[in-house]
Amino acid sequence: MAVRMRAGLGPKDRVIFLPIRKKP
């Protein structure tokens, strides 16, 4: 799911996804 959403989001949103994926 993260991959699909990341593709739709821009580079700025990608930075927000990094910490979310890091969280357990």
Beta strands, then each sheet from edge to edge (+ up, - down):
end
